[in-house]
């Protein structure tokens, strides 16, 4: 998706031709899309098959750790299916009423995935506390066999998804689900070995609680980042002071105001700002330099309004002097 911006000269400032050019803003959002969706398909098939095995094994072995892992697998299956759908849906062409297309759909999917994982984790912790109070017998041999199978499958799924985990919040949400199950499988294997060797039944709920707490930490971070994007907070890797300084450092720029930086979707960081450039002859060069400066800071969708004077000082009073506040709009 690309966005062209024509810079048109408004009234005032000076008499002469206005600088005009267009920018092509490539989002670069589709890199590795094929490999990403292929990984999601493979991981979905693996987790769906393991879900059935863990539910049957957990009930047969009376293992809360296995059922906890199965609960994670259930959310994983739904999360991976949702992520796969959103990976396709978010790249559908934009419509007149949706100028950014459906890029934000992946952020919504990440929020749903993280919130669901927090919910299922809370239920598992509640069950673990109850099991600590009232330990129940566990078939450690069956528990160990299913746990080892789960570990192998989760290692494969995590390996398939790992390469694209940094590509988007949506993909990272799916990866965190699988990683959480991998940790749970490790804990379940250890618990099964300990129960089989010592008969200490409380190891089963302890293992489920420990692995679930690790998952909660990652899920909370995912939810927080998704909410930040939806609230259009400044990205954590972008310093507003650095952006403002880079714009003010451009020759001819007398001031910068109404600066906003936000994330549209994963990999798409946008900026809008007003820059005061009093001399008309320097406006085009200043605009080019400002565009290049913020792109070096990782901002790839830039909209800058260039003004001969700070429009905050103008008023709609009809005063000719006020109307003389000229604008070159990006």
Backbone bond lengths (Angstrom), bond angles and torsions (degrees), N, CA, C in turn:
res aa  C-N    CA-C-N  psi(-1)  N-CA   C-N-CA  omega(-1)  CA-C   N-CA-C  phi
1 X - - - 1.452 - - 1.511 108.97 -
2 X 1.312 117.17 134.44 1.455 120.06 178.93 1.505 109.50 -131.09
3 X 1.319 115.46 152.63 1.451 121.67 -177.40 1.514 108.27 -129.22
4 X 1.341 117.72 120.04 1.441 121.15 177.20 1.511 110.54 -95.29
5 X 1.326 117.19 140.78 1.461 121.53 179.31 1.515 108.17 -126.04
6 X 1.327 116.37 120.25 1.466 121.31 177.44 1.521 109.02 -94.80
7 X 1.320 116.70 130.42 1.462 121.70 -178.50 1.525 108.57 -96.36
8 X 1.315 116.71 111.49 1.463 121.17 -174.73 1.524 110.44 -113.31
9 X 1.317 116.10 137.85 1.464 121.17 -176.45 1.522 110.22 -84.96
10 X 1.307 116.11 132.73 1.459 121.67 178.05 1.515 110.40 -95.55
11 X 1.314 118.02 -174.63 1.459 122.21 -177.28 1.519 112.09 -71.05
12 X 1.310 116.73 154.53 1.461 122.43 172.90 1.503 113.47 91.99
13 X 1.323 116.35 -166.04 1.465 125.40 178.34 1.503 111.69 70.54
14 X 1.295 117.07 -64.22 1.457 120.34 -173.61 1.514 106.66 -162.39
15 X 1.308 116.44 165.04 1.459 121.10 177.14 1.507 107.68 -108.25
16 X 1.278 116.23 125.41 1.447 120.84 -177.79 1.503 109.95 154.87
17 X 1.323 116.08 170.02 1.456 119.19 -177.15 1.521 110.92 -63.91
18 X 1.296 115.53 140.52 1.461 120.69 179.76 1.510 109.94 -86.90
19 X 1.312 117.21 141.90 1.438 119.27 175.71 1.521 109.66 -68.34
20 X 1.297 115.64 133.74 1.466 118.70 179.66 1.510 109.38 -141.60
21 X 1.321 115.43 133.23 1.454 120.81 175.57 1.511 107.43 -159.02
22 X 1.287 117.13 166.82 1.459 119.62 -179.89 1.510 109.65 -118.95
23 X 1.335 115.10 148.38 1.458 121.89 178.02 1.513 108.38 -109.75
24 X 1.309 116.08 143.32 1.457 120.07 174.08 1.516 107.58 -112.70
25 X 1.332 117.27 113.77 1.457 122.09 -175.09 1.517 109.27 -101.87
26 X 1.301 116.87 99.79 1.451 119.27 176.71 1.506 110.94 -86.03
27 X 1.321 116.11 130.15 1.458 119.87 -177.70 1.512 112.65 -78.43
28 X 1.308 117.86 -26.09 1.445 119.36 -179.44 1.510 112.42 61.87
29 X 1.332 116.44 33.86 1.453 120.01 -172.00 1.523 112.67 -87.92
30 X 1.313 118.80 -10.84 1.448 119.72 -171.50 1.504 115.30 -100.74
31 X 1.333 119.02 9.45 1.452 121.42 -178.32 1.520 110.23 -63.51
32 X 1.325 116.37 128.42 1.453 121.05 175.97 1.514 113.87 70.00
33 X 1.358 117.26 18.80 1.457 119.97 -176.96 1.518 111.51 -61.14
34 X 1.336 117.02 -43.74 1.464 120.48 -179.27 1.512 111.96 -61.91
35 X 1.336 116.91 -47.15 1.467 120.86 -179.88 1.521 110.47 -65.16
36 X 1.340 116.19 -35.64 1.458 119.85 -179.13 1.527 111.32 -64.60
37 X 1.318 117.20 -49.74 1.466 120.26 -178.89 1.520 111.44 -68.23
38 X 1.311 117.75 -33.01 1.472 120.20 177.16 1.527 110.09 -63.95
39 X 1.335 116.68 -42.17 1.455 120.35 177.20 1.519 111.70 -62.91
40 X 1.340 116.63 -40.58 1.457 120.44 178.44 1.523 111.52 -62.96
41 X 1.333 117.81 -39.14 1.469 120.98 179.45 1.523 110.88 -64.15
42 X 1.333 116.15 -45.19 1.465 120.11 -179.40 1.528 110.45 -63.73
43 X 1.335 116.34 -45.52 1.460 120.23 179.92 1.523 111.29 -63.30
44 X 1.336 117.83 -37.03 1.461 121.14 178.74 1.524 111.31 -63.66
45 X 1.329 116.91 -43.51 1.475 120.19 179.09 1.525 111.02 -63.34
46 X 1.332 117.00 -41.90 1.468 120.84 -178.94 1.532 111.30 -66.23
47 X 1.323 116.92 -45.58 1.468 119.62 -177.10 1.520 112.08 -69.53
48 X 1.330 117.61 -35.65 1.470 119.76 178.41 1.531 110.71 -63.79
49 X 1.323 116.78 -41.86 1.468 120.11 178.82 1.526 110.95 -66.51
50 X 1.326 116.95 -41.63 1.463 120.44 -179.09 1.524 111.53 -69.00
51 X 1.331 117.49 -33.05 1.459 121.00 178.18 1.525 111.18 -55.06
52 X 1.327 116.23 -47.63 1.470 120.75 -179.86 1.527 110.44 -61.56
53 X 1.335 115.90 -44.79 1.469 120.27 -178.29 1.529 111.23 -63.35
54 X 1.337 118.06 -39.99 1.456 120.07 -176.67 1.525 112.63 -75.12
55 X 1.317 117.64 -34.10 1.462 119.59 176.68 1.531 109.99 -64.07
56 X 1.334 115.77 -47.79 1.467 120.12 179.47 1.528 110.39 -63.63
57 X 1.338 116.94 -46.45 1.454 121.00 -178.98 1.512 112.90 -66.73
58 X 1.354 117.44 -40.21 1.450 120.79 179.93 1.518 112.59 -64.01
59 X 1.343 116.58 -41.77 1.462 120.33 177.95 1.524 111.49 -67.90
60 X 1.329 116.03 -40.85 1.461 119.57 -178.75 1.526 111.57 -68.98
61 X 1.346 117.39 -37.38 1.465 121.06 -178.01 1.525 112.53 -89.61
62 X 1.354 117.92 -8.32 1.468 122.81 -176.46 1.524 111.19 57.21
63 X 1.339 115.74 41.06 1.464 121.36 -176.95 1.523 110.67 -104.74
64 X 1.339 116.33 117.66 1.458 120.21 176.40 1.520 110.92 -66.70
65 X 1.326 117.79 -35.57 1.465 120.79 179.17 1.525 110.79 -61.21
66 X 1.338 116.39 -41.60 1.463 119.41 177.66 1.523 110.98 -68.11
67 X 1.325 117.04 -42.34 1.464 119.49 178.85 1.528 111.21 -67.24
68 X 1.338 116.22 -34.02 1.465 119.30 174.83 1.518 110.25 -62.58
69 X 1.325 115.36 -43.81 1.458 119.71 177.81 1.521 110.39 -63.99
70 X 1.346 116.59 -38.67 1.463 120.17 177.71 1.526 110.84 -64.44
71 X 1.341 116.16 -36.72 1.462 119.03 176.18 1.512 111.62 -62.55
72 X 1.338 116.24 -42.11 1.463 119.48 175.05 1.527 110.75 -63.04
73 X 1.329 115.77 -39.27 1.464 119.37 -179.64 1.524 111.47 -64.77
74 X 1.331 116.05 -35.11 1.459 119.30 177.72 1.519 110.84 -62.92
75 X 1.340 115.46 -46.52 1.463 118.16 177.67 1.528 110.86 -67.08
76 X 1.326 116.99 -33.81 1.464 120.55 177.68 1.518 111.42 -61.68
77 X 1.339 115.42 -44.82 1.463 119.39 -178.77 1.520 110.25 -60.67
78 X 1.344 116.13 -45.68 1.458 119.31 177.19 1.520 112.10 -66.40
79 X 1.336 115.91 -39.39 1.471 119.99 -178.80 1.520 111.65 -65.90
80 X 1.319 116.23 -43.27 1.463 120.05 179.81 1.528 110.94 -66.34
81 X 1.339 116.31 -40.51 1.464 119.52 177.54 1.525 110.51 -63.21
82 X 1.350 116.11 -42.54 1.457 120.42 177.94 1.523 111.10 -64.88
83 X 1.322 116.72 -42.87 1.466 120.75 -179.95 1.523 111.25 -63.28
84 X 1.323 116.10 -39.36 1.463 120.46 179.20 1.525 110.62 -65.13
85 X 1.336 115.59 -43.36 1.465 119.65 178.20 1.523 111.26 -63.60
86 X 1.334 116.23 -45.02 1.462 120.95 -177.16 1.525 110.89 -67.46
87 X 1.341 117.53 -35.23 1.463 120.69 177.85 1.521 110.67 -58.85
88 X 1.321 116.07 -35.12 1.476 120.51 176.14 1.523 110.75 -79.22
89 X 1.329 115.97 -46.84 1.461 120.77 -173.06 1.524 112.24 -65.38
90 X 1.329 116.48 -37.89 1.470 119.85 -175.64 1.525 112.27 -67.94
91 X 1.314 117.87 -14.60 1.464 121.36 -179.23 1.521 113.27 -103.57
92 X 1.322 116.26 14.22 1.452 119.78 174.76 1.523 109.75 -72.02
93 X 1.337 117.10 151.49 1.474 119.79 -176.70 1.526 111.68 -58.70
94 X 1.334 115.36 148.38 1.451 120.31 178.25 1.523 110.36 -70.49
95 X 1.314 115.51 154.24 1.456 122.06 176.49 1.519 108.39 -112.72
96 X 1.348 118.22 163.09 1.471 119.53 -178.97 1.521 113.31 -54.75
97 X 1.339 117.04 -34.92 1.463 119.14 -179.03 1.524 112.83 -89.10
98 X 1.339 117.50 -4.68 1.475 122.13 177.79 1.521 107.68 -129.79
99 X 1.335 115.57 81.90 1.456 120.73 -170.79 1.528 113.54 -68.12
100 X 1.349 117.49 -21.29 1.455 120.55 175.51 1.525 111.83 -97.13
101 X 1.321 116.36 8.78 1.457 118.87 -177.54 1.523 110.05 70.35
102 X 1.320 116.07 -138.83 1.467 121.27 -176.62 1.531 111.10 -118.68
103 X 1.337 116.51 31.90 1.460 120.13 -177.18 1.528 112.33 -60.75
104 X 1.337 117.14 -34.72 1.465 119.66 -176.91 1.535 112.32 -71.77
105 X 1.338 117.88 -10.61 1.465 119.92 -179.80 1.523 110.82 -59.60
106 X 1.333 117.58 -35.64 1.464 119.60 -179.63 1.521 111.74 -69.10
107 X 1.329 117.54 -29.11 1.456 120.48 177.27 1.533 109.71 -70.08
108 X 1.329 116.51 -40.31 1.460 120.19 176.00 1.523 110.79 -62.12
109 X 1.347 116.56 -40.32 1.468 120.19 178.52 1.523 110.93 -63.88
110 X 1.323 116.71 -41.13 1.464 120.20 178.23 1.526 110.69 -62.96
111 X 1.337 117.03 -39.92 1.467 121.04 178.84 1.523 110.90 -64.53
112 X 1.333 116.56 -43.66 1.466 120.49 178.88 1.527 110.54 -64.04
113 X 1.331 116.34 -44.27 1.468 119.99 179.21 1.524 111.40 -60.20
114 X 1.334 117.08 -47.35 1.456 120.36 -178.74 1.519 112.39 -64.96
115 X 1.337 116.88 -43.19 1.458 120.72 -179.63 1.527 111.43 -65.74
116 X 1.330 116.77 -39.51 1.466 120.50 178.03 1.518 110.96 -64.24
117 X 1.318 116.00 -41.72 1.459 120.19 179.61 1.530 111.17 -64.57
118 X 1.327 117.26 -37.72 1.463 120.31 176.17 1.529 111.09 -64.33
119 X 1.325 115.75 -39.85 1.459 119.76 -179.77 1.520 112.91 -65.24
120 X 1.338 116.96 -47.29 1.459 120.13 -179.71 1.523 110.69 -67.62
121 X 1.323 117.14 -31.76 1.466 120.48 178.22 1.524 110.97 -67.01
122 X 1.330 116.17 -38.82 1.457 119.37 177.04 1.524 111.92 -62.17
123 X 1.317 116.68 -41.22 1.477 120.60 178.32 1.529 111.07 -63.39
124 X 1.327 116.57 -42.58 1.468 120.50 -178.83 1.530 110.69 -65.39
125 X 1.335 117.33 -40.15 1.464 120.52 177.82 1.536 111.00 -63.06
126 X 1.316 116.22 -39.37 1.462 120.40 177.66 1.526 110.24 -61.52
127 X 1.327 116.86 -45.35 1.459 121.25 179.20 1.531 111.02 -65.21
128 X 1.335 116.49 -36.68 1.465 119.88 -179.69 1.525 111.06 -63.91
129 X 1.346 116.03 -41.30 1.465 119.69 178.41 1.525 110.26 -62.33
130 X 1.326 117.44 -41.33 1.465 121.00 178.93 1.528 111.21 -63.97
131 X 1.345 116.37 -39.88 1.467 119.98 178.67 1.522 111.76 -67.82
132 X 1.322 117.44 -31.86 1.461 119.75 176.93 1.525 110.61 -65.12
133 X 1.320 116.72 -35.67 1.464 120.83 178.56 1.526 111.16 -74.39
134 X 1.324 115.34 -37.53 1.462 119.81 -175.74 1.533 109.35 -131.35
135 X 1.325 117.81 78.81 1.468 120.93 -179.61 1.535 111.37 -58.37
136 X 1.333 115.32 143.02 1.462 120.99 178.64 1.519 109.27 -122.56
137 X 1.350 117.20 149.95 1.468 120.12 -179.60 1.521 111.85 -63.12
138 X 1.313 115.19 145.52 1.468 122.25 -177.14 1.522 109.51 -128.99
139 X 1.344 116.69 136.31 1.465 121.27 174.98 1.522 107.46 -82.36
140 X 1.333 115.88 90.66 1.462 120.68 -170.89 1.523 113.67 -63.95
141 X 1.336 117.52 -32.60 1.473 119.48 -179.60 1.512 112.04 -65.19
142 X 1.344 116.63 -49.75 1.463 120.81 177.70 1.523 110.51 -64.47
143 X 1.326 115.27 -40.34 1.469 120.21 178.22 1.524 110.64 -58.27
144 X 1.326 117.03 -43.89 1.462 120.94 -179.47 1.520 111.62 -65.39
145 X 1.330 117.33 -42.80 1.462 120.08 -179.12 1.521 112.51 -61.67
146 X 1.345 115.99 -46.39 1.464 119.39 -179.60 1.531 110.39 -68.65
147 X 1.341 116.33 -36.52 1.466 119.85 -179.92 1.527 111.46 -64.65
148 X 1.333 116.95 -40.20 1.465 120.62 178.16 1.526 110.14 -65.01
149 X 1.341 116.36 -42.09 1.467 119.99 176.50 1.523 110.31 -59.71
150 X 1.342 116.17 -44.69 1.459 120.11 178.89 1.514 112.39 -62.31
151 X 1.321 116.46 -38.92 1.457 120.63 179.43 1.523 111.28 -62.37
152 X 1.329 116.31 -44.65 1.474 120.78 -179.56 1.532 110.01 -62.94
153 X 1.332 116.06 -46.57 1.465 119.91 -178.07 1.532 110.96 -64.55
154 X 1.322 116.90 -42.16 1.467 119.84 -179.40 1.524 112.55 -68.61
155 X 1.322 117.25 -33.99 1.468 119.98 174.56 1.520 110.11 -61.97
156 X 1.332 116.32 -44.38 1.477 120.46 178.98 1.531 110.68 -62.97
157 X 1.343 116.62 -45.95 1.461 120.12 -178.46 1.527 111.40 -64.69
158 X 1.334 117.27 -42.22 1.466 120.77 178.77 1.526 110.93 -64.57
159 X 1.319 116.48 -38.89 1.470 120.47 178.73 1.524 110.81 -64.30
160 X 1.330 116.72 -40.01 1.466 121.34 179.87 1.529 110.75 -65.06
161 X 1.340 116.44 -38.93 1.468 120.36 -175.26 1.516 113.84 -88.06
162 X 1.334 117.74 -17.16 1.463 120.91 -170.94 1.526 112.69 -59.26
163 X 1.320 117.68 -39.87 1.457 120.58 -175.82 1.512 113.69 -60.87
164 X 1.333 117.56 -31.38 1.462 119.62 -178.07 1.505 113.91 -104.25
165 X 1.347 117.71 10.66 1.467 120.75 -174.94 1.516 112.93 -62.22
166 X 1.340 117.53 -26.89 1.454 119.48 -179.66 1.513 113.46 -93.96
167 X 1.350 117.05 0.45 1.457 120.18 -174.54 1.519 112.73 -72.90
168 X 1.327 118.30 -35.46 1.454 121.45 -177.82 1.518 109.96 -160.10
169 X 1.333 115.37 159.59 1.460 119.32 176.02 1.518 110.62 -64.09
170 X 1.321 116.56 -35.68 1.460 120.58 178.87 1.529 110.79 -60.25
171 X 1.329 116.69 -50.11 1.460 121.34 -179.63 1.530 110.25 -66.44
172 X 1.322 116.84 -38.27 1.461 119.58 179.80 1.521 111.12 -66.92
173 X 1.345 116.03 -34.09 1.456 118.91 176.25 1.515 111.40 -62.15
174 X 1.329 116.66 -42.97 1.466 120.52 177.58 1.526 110.87 -64.58
175 X 1.330 115.95 -41.49 1.471 120.29 179.85 1.527 111.23 -63.61
176 X 1.342 116.83 -40.27 1.463 120.06 179.79 1.523 111.63 -65.80
177 X 1.317 116.69 -35.17 1.462 119.44 175.31 1.525 110.05 -59.38
178 X 1.330 115.49 -49.13 1.464 119.96 -178.28 1.525 110.54 -67.01
179 X 1.327 117.54 -40.10 1.458 120.51 178.65 1.525 111.00 -62.76
180 X 1.330 115.86 -38.13 1.459 119.33 175.96 1.510 111.84 -61.18
181 X 1.319 116.99 -40.61 1.465 120.38 177.18 1.519 111.73 -67.39
182 X 1.329 116.51 -34.91 1.469 119.84 177.10 1.530 110.17 -61.98
183 X 1.327 116.15 -44.96 1.467 120.08 177.75 1.531 111.01 -63.47
184 X 1.331 115.48 -40.90 1.461 119.38 178.89 1.526 110.96 -63.66
185 X 1.325 117.41 -38.04 1.461 120.82 178.86 1.521 111.52 -65.22
186 X 1.325 116.02 -40.36 1.470 119.57 177.05 1.523 109.98 -60.97
187 X 1.342 115.92 -46.78 1.451 120.39 179.04 1.521 112.38 -62.01
188 X 1.333 116.65 -38.08 1.458 120.49 -179.25 1.524 111.26 -69.12
189 X 1.329 117.15 -39.17 1.467 120.54 176.91 1.529 110.03 -61.37
190 X 1.329 116.53 -46.22 1.470 120.47 179.55 1.527 110.34 -62.30
191 X 1.341 115.28 -43.95 1.462 119.28 -179.44 1.528 111.01 -62.13
192 X 1.322 117.15 -42.27 1.463 120.38 -179.79 1.521 111.25 -63.28
193 X 1.329 116.39 -40.47 1.466 120.15 178.58 1.526 111.14 -64.59
194 X 1.345 116.76 -42.49 1.462 120.57 -179.15 1.528 111.27 -67.84
195 X 1.345 116.68 -43.93 1.460 120.23 179.24 1.527 110.15 -62.35
196 X 1.340 116.66 -42.54 1.458 119.80 179.63 1.513 113.28 -64.99
197 X 1.344 116.68 -33.85 1.465 120.29 -176.55 1.517 112.87 -86.23
198 X 1.344 117.57 -32.86 1.463 119.75 -173.16 1.519 113.95 -118.57
199 X 1.337 117.34 -20.01 1.453 120.10 -175.91 1.517 113.47 77.47
200 X 1.311 117.54 10.30 1.463 122.54 -178.12 1.534 109.35 -78.62
201 X 1.320 117.76 97.52 1.461 123.16 -170.40 1.533 113.66 -69.85
202 X 1.337 117.27 -26.02 1.467 118.65 -176.90 1.530 112.33 -68.81
203 X 1.327 117.26 -12.86 1.467 119.58 177.87 1.525 110.94 -62.67
204 X 1.328 116.79 -33.41 1.465 120.61 -178.56 1.532 111.73 -60.85
205 X 1.340 120.10 -55.60 1.476 118.89 177.74 1.521 113.47 -67.67
206 X 1.333 117.69 -30.77 1.467 119.51 177.72 1.531 110.15 -63.14
207 X 1.336 116.40 -43.43 1.472 120.73 179.32 1.521 110.78 -62.19
208 X 1.329 116.45 -42.11 1.466 119.31 -179.85 1.527 111.10 -65.94
209 X 1.348 117.10 -37.69 1.462 120.34 -179.19 1.523 111.92 -69.21
210 X 1.337 117.11 -43.33 1.463 121.06 -178.57 1.522 111.31 -62.67
211 X 1.338 116.22 -48.86 1.467 119.08 -178.90 1.529 111.10 -65.78
212 X 1.321 116.89 -35.24 1.464 119.99 179.29 1.524 111.14 -66.14
213 X 1.324 117.62 -38.90 1.468 120.39 178.23 1.526 111.39 -63.78
214 X 1.332 116.82 -35.52 1.460 119.73 176.22 1.525 110.66 -64.71
215 X 1.331 116.21 -38.91 1.457 120.74 179.16 1.533 110.23 -67.18
216 X 1.331 116.92 -39.83 1.465 121.40 -178.83 1.529 110.64 -58.38
217 X 1.301 116.74 -40.69 1.474 120.71 -179.14 1.526 111.08 -59.92
218 X 1.333 116.34 -48.00 1.462 120.13 -179.97 1.525 111.50 -68.69
219 X 1.338 116.91 -39.28 1.458 120.50 -179.57 1.524 111.19 -64.70
220 X 1.335 116.78 -39.85 1.463 119.99 179.09 1.525 111.19 -64.15
221 X 1.337 116.64 -40.26 1.464 119.87 178.41 1.535 110.63 -63.27
222 X 1.338 115.92 -40.09 1.459 120.18 179.23 1.528 110.95 -63.98
223 X 1.329 117.07 -45.39 1.465 121.26 178.98 1.524 110.28 -61.73
224 X 1.336 116.79 -43.80 1.463 120.72 -178.96 1.532 111.14 -61.52
225 X 1.327 117.28 -42.90 1.466 120.29 -179.42 1.525 110.72 -67.78
226 X 1.334 117.10 -39.34 1.465 119.91 178.90 1.523 110.68 -64.22
227 X 1.330 116.95 -42.31 1.461 121.04 178.52 1.528 110.42 -64.28
228 X 1.326 117.93 -40.13 1.468 120.97 177.29 1.529 111.27 -58.63
229 X 1.329 116.06 -41.77 1.468 119.63 179.30 1.523 110.18 -65.51
230 X 1.333 117.38 -44.51 1.458 120.72 -178.68 1.530 111.65 -66.06
231 X 1.338 116.87 -30.24 1.465 120.96 176.95 1.528 112.13 -85.66
232 X 1.344 116.49 0.90 1.461 123.07 179.47 1.521 111.89 57.82
233 X 1.330 115.58 40.43 1.464 120.36 173.71 1.526 109.48 -72.01
234 X 1.319 116.27 156.21 1.461 119.81 176.87 1.525 109.74 -64.14
235 X 1.331 118.50 136.57 1.469 120.62 179.25 1.525 111.07 -58.41
236 X 1.331 116.29 146.02 1.460 120.44 -176.22 1.534 111.94 -65.44
237 X 1.340 116.93 -26.30 1.459 118.91 -176.98 1.528 112.63 -88.49
238 X 1.322 117.09 0.67 1.467 120.83 -179.14 1.524 109.28 -114.61
239 X 1.328 116.57 125.00 1.459 122.06 176.93 1.529 108.99 -93.50
240 X 1.332 116.43 121.02 1.461 119.79 178.96 1.522 111.46 -63.17
241 X 1.324 116.74 -35.41 1.469 119.63 177.31 1.524 110.76 -63.32
242 X 1.342 116.52 -40.01 1.462 120.22 179.11 1.521 110.76 -66.64
243 X 1.340 116.65 -39.47 1.467 120.69 178.95 1.525 110.12 -65.15
244 X 1.329 115.58 -47.09 1.462 119.28 179.64 1.528 110.92 -61.52
245 X 1.335 116.47 -40.94 1.454 120.38 179.00 1.516 112.30 -64.33
246 X 1.350 116.25 -39.19 1.461 119.81 179.30 1.520 111.41 -65.31
247 X 1.324 116.76 -37.87 1.467 120.13 178.55 1.534 111.11 -70.80
248 X 1.326 116.95 -42.65 1.467 120.63 -179.04 1.526 111.95 -67.56
249 X 1.348 117.05 -24.42 1.465 120.70 -177.71 1.525 112.75 -76.42
250 X 1.319 117.39 -12.13 1.469 120.59 -179.15 1.535 109.48 -70.99
251 X 1.330 118.30 129.76 1.473 120.95 179.16 1.527 111.85 -56.35
252 X 1.316 115.41 132.90 1.457 120.60 178.27 1.514 113.76 97.32
253 X 1.346 117.67 -15.66 1.462 120.94 -178.88 1.532 108.69 -85.27
254 X 1.346 115.93 119.26 1.460 120.57 -177.96 1.523 112.35 -94.21
255 X 1.319 117.52 -18.53 1.463 119.92 -179.38 1.513 111.56 -173.32
256 X 1.321 115.93 159.60 1.462 122.64 178.21 1.522 107.81 -135.85
257 X 1.333 116.81 133.04 1.461 119.71 177.12 1.537 109.56 -145.84
258 X 1.330 115.63 172.43 1.468 121.77 -177.78 1.527 111.65 50.28
259 X 1.327 114.90 47.59 1.464 121.07 179.96 1.530 109.85 -85.64
260 X 1.319 115.61 127.46 1.466 121.29 177.75 1.531 108.98 -134.59
261 X 1.320 116.58 134.29 1.464 122.48 174.83 1.522 107.07 -131.74
262 X 1.313 116.79 130.08 1.460 120.48 -178.32 1.533 109.95 -150.32
263 X 1.322 115.25 167.31 1.459 121.39 178.32 1.519 108.93 -102.80
264 X 1.323 116.68 123.11 1.463 121.41 175.86 1.527 109.06 -76.59
265 X 1.325 114.60 -49.24 1.458 122.19 176.45 1.518 106.42 -159.31
266 X 1.314 117.74 178.83 1.467 120.05 -177.83 1.524 110.33 -57.71
267 X 1.335 115.97 124.72 1.456 120.86 178.80 1.510 114.70 83.59
268 X 1.335 118.13 -1.45 1.471 121.29 -179.71 1.527 108.44 -120.63
269 X 1.326 116.38 96.81 1.465 122.58 179.44 1.526 108.38 -104.47
270 X 1.326 115.98 129.88 1.461 120.91 -175.67 1.522 111.12 -115.71
271 X 1.321 115.05 154.29 1.465 121.95 178.26 1.516 109.35 -138.49
272 X 1.330 115.56 140.25 1.460 120.78 167.50 1.519 107.55 -133.98
273 X 1.330 116.51 143.22 1.457 120.59 -177.67 1.517 109.91 -160.74
274 X 1.325 115.02 159.56 1.461 122.39 171.32 1.521 107.00 -109.93
275 X 1.301 116.52 130.11 1.460 121.48 178.82 1.529 109.25 -121.89
276 X 1.330 116.13 130.14 1.458 120.97 179.64 1.518 108.84 -92.15
277 X 1.339 116.14 115.44 1.470 123.10 177.28 1.528 106.60 -126.95
278 X 1.313 118.42 95.22 1.472 121.29 -171.89 1.520 114.43 -60.84
279 X 1.338 118.44 -34.29 1.463 120.65 -175.07 1.518 109.88 -91.45
280 X 1.329 115.91 119.48 1.458 121.12 -178.20 1.525 111.66 -59.36
281 X 1.327 116.46 -38.53 1.462 120.17 -175.97 1.531 112.42 -63.87
282 X 1.326 117.27 -21.81 1.461 120.32 -176.98 1.533 112.50 -99.10
283 X 1.324 116.76 -3.11 1.457 119.11 -171.84 1.531 113.67 -65.49
284 X 1.310 117.01 -44.72 1.471 118.94 -177.48 1.526 110.85 -64.44
285 X 1.330 116.96 -45.16 1.470 119.99 179.09 1.523 110.73 -63.79
286 X 1.333 116.37 -39.67 1.465 119.73 179.85 1.520 110.55 -65.56
287 X 1.322 115.94 -39.55 1.463 119.95 -179.97 1.526 111.20 -63.47
288 X 1.324 115.55 -43.65 1.470 119.84 178.04 1.533 110.49 -62.52
289 X 1.316 116.41 -43.30 1.462 120.17 -178.50 1.527 111.50 -66.58
290 X 1.336 118.15 -39.75 1.460 121.20 178.01 1.526 111.35 -65.29
291 X 1.329 115.63 -41.50 1.463 119.69 178.30 1.530 110.62 -59.36
292 X 1.327 116.09 -46.54 1.472 120.29 -179.55 1.531 111.10 -65.51
293 X 1.333 117.07 -37.35 1.464 121.00 -176.69 1.529 111.60 -64.81
294 X 1.336 117.33 -44.40 1.465 119.01 -177.73 1.524 111.69 -75.60
295 X 1.320 117.11 -28.36 1.468 118.86 176.38 1.529 110.89 -65.85
296 X 1.322 116.52 -33.44 1.467 119.32 176.49 1.527 111.61 -65.22
297 X 1.328 116.96 -19.15 1.461 121.57 178.37 1.528 112.35 -91.70
298 X 1.343 116.94 6.71 1.462 120.85 176.69 1.514 114.29 91.78
299 X 1.318 117.84 16.55 1.469 121.56 178.22 1.520 108.25 -103.03
300 X 1.333 116.59 120.67 1.466 118.97 -170.25 1.522 115.05 -113.82
301 X 1.322 117.93 3.05 1.472 120.21 175.07 1.525 106.53 -132.38
302 X 1.338 116.19 104.45 1.466 121.05 -166.99 1.523 110.47 -117.59
303 X 1.327 116.15 129.10 1.460 122.02 173.72 1.528 107.93 -131.50
304 X 1.324 116.66 114.96 1.464 121.72 -177.48 1.524 108.99 -124.52
305 X 1.310 116.55 126.72 1.455 121.55 174.30 1.526 108.25 -96.71
306 X 1.316 115.44 120.89 1.463 120.97 -178.90 1.524 109.32 -97.54
307 X 1.330 115.65 130.86 1.458 121.75 -177.06 1.527 110.31 -124.76
308 X 1.326 115.58 148.48 1.465 119.84 173.96 1.527 110.80 -77.57
309 X 1.347 115.35 -25.60 1.457 121.11 176.61 1.516 107.59 -144.24
310 X 1.310 115.76 160.82 1.457 120.38 -179.45 1.526 109.12 -67.02
311 X 1.342 117.20 113.65 1.458 120.21 -175.60 1.523 112.30 -67.09
312 X 1.304 117.82 -14.63 1.459 119.47 176.09 1.526 111.31 -65.99
313 X 1.338 115.60 -20.62 1.464 120.07 179.34 1.524 111.63 -89.39
314 X 1.328 116.92 -5.83 1.458 121.06 179.73 1.526 109.41 -88.34
315 X 1.321 116.51 158.20 1.466 120.09 177.74 1.516 108.67 -139.44
316 X 1.324 117.41 154.22 1.476 120.20 -179.70 1.531 112.05 -81.88
317 X 1.321 116.91 38.65 1.474 120.27 -173.99 1.515 112.97 -80.37
318 X 1.319 116.90 -12.43 1.452 119.74 -176.74 1.507 113.35 88.71
319 X 1.328 118.30 -0.96 1.460 122.63 177.98 1.521 109.39 -62.51
320 X 1.340 119.54 128.62 1.470 121.58 179.25 1.519 112.35 -54.49
321 X 1.326 117.51 -35.54 1.460 119.99 -179.50 1.513 110.58 -65.84
322 X 1.339 115.17 -35.04 1.459 119.07 178.33 1.515 109.81 -69.21
323 X 1.329 116.24 -42.56 1.471 119.07 -179.64 1.510 111.40 -64.28
324 X 1.336 116.32 -17.66 1.449 119.74 -179.49 1.513 111.70 -78.36
325 X 1.336 119.32 -2.13 1.449 121.70 172.93 1.520 107.86 -70.39
326 X 1.300 117.63 104.75 1.463 120.12 -172.00 1.516 110.92 -91.13
327 X 1.288 114.79 158.27 1.454 121.05 -176.41 1.518 110.51 -134.13
328 X 1.308 115.28 135.29 1.446 119.95 165.74 1.520 104.11 -113.15
329 X 1.279 119.07 109.80 1.471 122.82 -170.95 1.501 111.28 -95.02
330 X 1.328 115.45 134.24 1.450 120.40 177.55 1.512 108.66 -100.03
